[in-house]
């Protein structure tokens, strides 16, 4: 079950796939690194897709 999403900005390479996949959940800062817009109660399908598409493994689902 998806109850949240976490992003590791130290791992992010700024590919932007997460923003393209779930623009309501993710943004990028001026350096292109991921910024979480709202990490609680995200859309489960979009979250799973963003996690799978992230090329650096910076994203992970949180919760039980
Ligand atoms: S898809 Fe992954 S590597 Fe690309 S911006 Fe998002 S978190 Fe960073």
Backbone and ligand atoms as CSV (ligand in chain L), in Angstrom:
chain,resi,resn,atom,element,x,y,z
A,1,UNK,N,N,0.840,-1.194,0.000
A,1,UNK,CA,C,0.000,0.000,0.000
A,1,UNK,C,C,0.877,1.245,0.000
A,2,UNK,N,N,0.498,2.208,-0.791
A,2,UNK,CA,C,1.227,3.469,-0.871
A,2,UNK,C,C,0.580,4.470,0.077
A,3,UNK,N,N,1.355,4.945,1.050
A,3,UNK,CA,C,0.806,5.993,1.898
A,3,UNK,C,C,1.619,7.276,1.799
A,4,UNK,N,N,2.764,7.183,1.146
A,4,UNK,CA,C,3.590,8.367,0.986
A,4,UNK,C,C,4.730,8.079,0.035
A,5,UNK,N,N,5.504,9.109,-0.252
A,5,UNK,CA,C,6.646,8.944,-1.134
A,5,UNK,C,C,7.794,9.783,-0.585
A,6,UNK,N,N,9.002,9.258,-0.731
A,6,UNK,CA,C,10.188,9.971,-0.267
A,6,UNK,C,C,11.163,10.108,-1.421
A,7,UNK,N,N,11.904,11.195,-1.439
A,7,UNK,CA,C,12.876,11.449,-2.491
A,7,UNK,C,C,14.227,11.784,-1.867
A,8,UNK,N,N,15.268,11.125,-2.349
A,8,UNK,CA,C,16.622,11.373,-1.871
A,8,UNK,C,C,17.322,12.304,-2.859
A,9,UNK,N,N,17.449,13.555,-2.477
A,9,UNK,CA,C,18.032,14.555,-3.384
A,9,UNK,C,C,19.532,14.334,-3.585
A,10,UNK,N,N,20.170,13.557,-2.707
A,10,UNK,CA,C,21.588,13.253,-2.894
A,10,UNK,C,C,21.798,12.239,-4.008
A,11,UNK,N,N,20.740,11.495,-4.334
A,11,UNK,CA,C,20.820,10.464,-5.365
A,11,UNK,C,C,20.245,10.959,-6.689
A,12,UNK,N,N,19.297,11.865,-6.630
A,12,UNK,CA,C,18.628,12.395,-7.825
A,12,UNK,C,C,19.649,12.949,-8.811
A,13,UNK,N,N,19.432,12.631,-10.094
A,13,UNK,CA,C,20.310,13.144,-11.148
A,13,UNK,C,C,19.589,14.160,-12.033
A,14,UNK,N,N,18.376,14.518,-11.650
A,14,UNK,CA,C,17.672,15.586,-12.351
A,14,UNK,C,C,17.100,15.198,-13.698
A,15,UNK,N,N,16.791,13.919,-13.868
A,15,UNK,CA,C,16.274,13.466,-15.159
A,15,UNK,C,C,14.858,13.978,-15.426
A,16,UNK,N,N,14.108,14.259,-14.382
A,16,UNK,CA,C,12.791,14.865,-14.553
A,16,UNK,C,C,11.664,13.904,-14.886
A,17,UNK,N,N,11.945,12.616,-14.881
A,17,UNK,CA,C,10.881,11.663,-15.197
A,17,UNK,C,C,9.751,11.722,-14.179
A,18,UNK,N,N,10.090,11.973,-12.939
A,18,UNK,CA,C,9.063,12.028,-11.897
A,18,UNK,C,C,8.106,13.196,-12.141
A,19,UNK,N,N,8.641,14.320,-12.551
A,19,UNK,CA,C,7.797,15.497,-12.806
A,19,UNK,C,C,6.893,15.248,-14.011
A,20,UNK,N,N,7.426,14.607,-15.022
A,20,UNK,CA,C,6.618,14.288,-16.195
A,20,UNK,C,C,5.518,13.287,-15.845
A,21,UNK,N,N,5.830,12.374,-14.947
A,21,UNK,CA,C,4.885,11.309,-14.592
A,21,UNK,C,C,3.820,11.790,-13.617
A,22,UNK,N,N,4.215,12.545,-12.610
A,22,UNK,CA,C,3.278,12.970,-11.562
A,22,UNK,C,C,3.553,14.433,-11.198
A,23,UNK,N,N,3.122,15.355,-12.034
A,23,UNK,CA,C,3.425,16.773,-11.798
A,23,UNK,C,C,2.757,17.356,-10.560
A,24,UNK,N,N,1.753,16.678,-10.035
A,24,UNK,CA,C,1.143,17.159,-8.792
A,24,UNK,C,C,1.947,16.748,-7.558
A,25,UNK,N,N,2.846,15.783,-7.751
A,25,UNK,CA,C,3.636,15.266,-6.638
A,25,UNK,C,C,5.052,15.809,-6.597
A,26,UNK,N,N,5.628,16.038,-7.790
A,26,UNK,CA,C,7.044,16.365,-7.861
A,26,UNK,C,C,7.277,17.651,-8.634
A,27,UNK,N,N,8.335,18.339,-8.236
A,27,UNK,CA,C,8.826,19.490,-8.992
A,27,UNK,C,C,10.344,19.379,-8.996
A,28,UNK,N,N,10.981,20.268,-9.746
A,28,UNK,CA,C,12.435,20.316,-9.752
A,28,UNK,C,C,12.887,21.717,-9.360
A,29,UNK,N,N,13.978,21.794,-8.594
A,29,UNK,CA,C,14.499,23.100,-8.218
A,29,UNK,C,C,15.355,23.675,-9.351
A,30,UNK,N,N,16.024,24.788,-9.093
A,30,UNK,CA,C,16.802,25.457,-10.140
A,30,UNK,C,C,17.947,24.603,-10.662
A,31,UNK,N,N,18.373,23.629,-9.847
A,31,UNK,CA,C,19.450,22.730,-10.278
A,31,UNK,C,C,18.909,21.449,-10.906
A,32,UNK,N,N,17.584,21.352,-10.989
A,32,UNK,CA,C,16.970,20.185,-11.592
A,32,UNK,C,C,16.702,19.062,-10.628
A,33,UNK,N,N,17.028,19.261,-9.360
A,33,UNK,CA,C,16.840,18.178,-8.383
A,33,UNK,C,C,15.401,18.137,-7.907
A,34,UNK,N,N,14.967,16.927,-7.609
A,34,UNK,CA,C,13.575,16.694,-7.258
A,34,UNK,C,C,13.182,17.440,-5.977
A,35,UNK,N,N,11.966,17.958,-5.998
A,35,UNK,CA,C,11.344,18.576,-4.824
A,35,UNK,C,C,9.960,17.957,-4.678
A,36,UNK,N,N,9.662,17.470,-3.489
A,36,UNK,CA,C,8.333,16.917,-3.238
A,36,UNK,C,C,7.346,18.051,-3.000
A,37,UNK,N,N,6.256,18.020,-3.724
A,37,UNK,CA,C,5.220,19.031,-3.515
A,37,UNK,C,C,4.333,18.623,-2.347
A,38,UNK,N,N,3.902,17.366,-2.356
A,38,UNK,CA,C,3.049,16.863,-1.281
A,38,UNK,C,C,3.348,15.387,-1.118
A,39,UNK,N,N,4.018,15.030,-0.030
A,39,UNK,CA,C,4.490,13.668,0.120
A,39,UNK,C,C,3.483,12.741,0.796
A,40,UNK,N,N,2.363,13.271,1.258
A,40,UNK,CA,C,1.399,12.431,1.961
A,40,UNK,C,C,0.230,12.078,1.061
A,41,UNK,N,N,-0.201,10.842,1.187
A,41,UNK,CA,C,-1.392,10.366,0.490
A,41,UNK,C,C,-1.343,10.609,-1.027
A,42,UNK,N,N,-0.261,10.196,-1.673
A,42,UNK,CA,C,-0.180,10.400,-3.120
A,42,UNK,C,C,-1.017,9.380,-3.889
A,43,UNK,N,N,-1.304,9.678,-5.141
A,43,UNK,CA,C,-2.003,8.724,-6.004
A,43,UNK,C,C,-1.137,7.472,-6.130
A,44,UNK,N,N,-1.645,6.302,-5.730
A,44,UNK,CA,C,-0.804,5.100,-5.689
A,44,UNK,C,C,-0.232,4.711,-7.053
A,45,UNK,N,N,-1.051,4.749,-8.089
A,45,UNK,CA,C,-0.582,4.312,-9.402
A,45,UNK,C,C,0.496,5.251,-9.940
A,46,UNK,N,N,0.280,6.541,-9.812
A,46,UNK,CA,C,1.266,7.501,-10.301
A,46,UNK,C,C,2.558,7.417,-9.500
A,47,UNK,N,N,2.424,7.191,-8.208
A,47,UNK,CA,C,3.607,7.088,-7.364
A,47,UNK,C,C,4.440,5.870,-7.744
A,48,UNK,N,N,3.780,4.743,-7.911
A,48,UNK,CA,C,4.500,3.525,-8.293
A,48,UNK,C,C,5.183,3.705,-9.638
A,49,UNK,N,N,4.506,4.357,-10.576
A,49,UNK,CA,C,5.081,4.563,-11.898
A,49,UNK,C,C,6.309,5.468,-11.811
A,50,UNK,N,N,6.205,6.540,-11.033
A,50,UNK,CA,C,7.334,7.463,-10.893
A,50,UNK,C,C,8.534,6.761,-10.265
A,51,UNK,N,N,8.284,5.932,-9.260
A,51,UNK,CA,C,9.373,5.195,-8.610
A,51,UNK,C,C,10.050,4.266,-9.615
A,52,UNK,N,N,9.254,3.593,-10.424
A,52,UNK,CA,C,9.808,2.657,-11.400
A,52,UNK,C,C,10.584,3.378,-12.498
A,53,UNK,N,N,10.129,4.553,-12.886
A,53,UNK,CA,C,10.745,5.260,-14.016
A,53,UNK,C,C,11.975,6.071,-13.616
A,54,UNK,N,N,12.104,6.381,-12.344
A,54,UNK,CA,C,13.258,7.180,-11.913
A,54,UNK,C,C,14.539,6.420,-12.214
A,55,UNK,N,N,15.445,6.983,-13.010
A,55,UNK,CA,C,16.643,6.247,-13.420
A,55,UNK,C,C,17.699,6.123,-12.333
A,56,UNK,N,N,17.590,6.920,-11.281
A,56,UNK,CA,C,18.647,6.901,-10.265
A,56,UNK,C,C,18.239,6.170,-8.995
A,57,UNK,N,N,16.989,5.779,-8.891
A,57,UNK,CA,C,16.534,5.124,-7.662
A,57,UNK,C,C,16.369,6.090,-6.510
A,58,UNK,N,N,16.128,7.346,-6.819
A,58,UNK,CA,C,16.026,8.363,-5.768
A,58,UNK,C,C,14.679,8.348,-5.061
A,59,UNK,N,N,13.702,7.718,-5.680
A,59,UNK,CA,C,12.347,7.756,-5.127
A,59,UNK,C,C,12.008,6.413,-4.481
A,60,UNK,N,N,11.248,6.475,-3.408
A,60,UNK,CA,C,10.754,5.239,-2.814
A,60,UNK,C,C,9.392,5.499,-2.189
A,61,UNK,N,N,8.616,4.431,-2.195
A,61,UNK,CA,C,7.301,4.471,-1.555
A,61,UNK,C,C,7.493,4.291,-0.065
A,62,UNK,N,N,6.726,5.027,0.714
A,62,UNK,CA,C,6.757,4.859,2.161
A,62,UNK,C,C,5.399,4.364,2.627
A,63,UNK,N,N,5.336,3.844,3.821
A,63,UNK,CA,C,4.076,3.346,4.358
A,63,UNK,C,C,4.071,1.847,4.393
A,64,UNK,N,N,2.877,1.260,4.655
A,64,UNK,CA,C,2.814,-0.192,4.840
A,64,UNK,C,C,2.078,-0.862,3.720
L,1,LIG,S1,S,13.081,10.953,-11.928
L,1,LIG,FE1,FE,14.512,10.496,-10.259
L,1,LIG,S2,S,16.461,11.300,-10.959
L,1,LIG,FE2,FE,14.861,12.235,-12.227
L,1,LIG,S3,S,14.349,14.164,-11.208
L,1,LIG,FE3,FE,12.938,12.629,-10.454
L,1,LIG,S4,S,13.914,11.836,-8.588
L,1,LIG,FE4,FE,15.483,12.903,-9.755
